[in-house]
């Protein structure tokens, strides 16, 4: 076990169980909390332990829906008539 994260600490264990329960819903999970409380570390260790790739998105007041979902841009008509 080479996780470099103590999953057996009481608060960490409780948070881990909460995340695992949330993951059973097959819906996105949003973690909120003060900076430096271990949200990213917990999820990084969970991803490493389960062999999953981690994608981290840092949200702030400036985050726009297009930052998360992308956007469609018009493509100029090249005159060929093809769709």
ABEGO torsion letter per residue (X at the ends): XAAGBBAABAAAAAAAAAAAAAAAAGBBBBBBEBBGAGAAAAAAAAAAAAGBBBBBBBBBAABBAAAAAEBBBBBBBAGAGBX
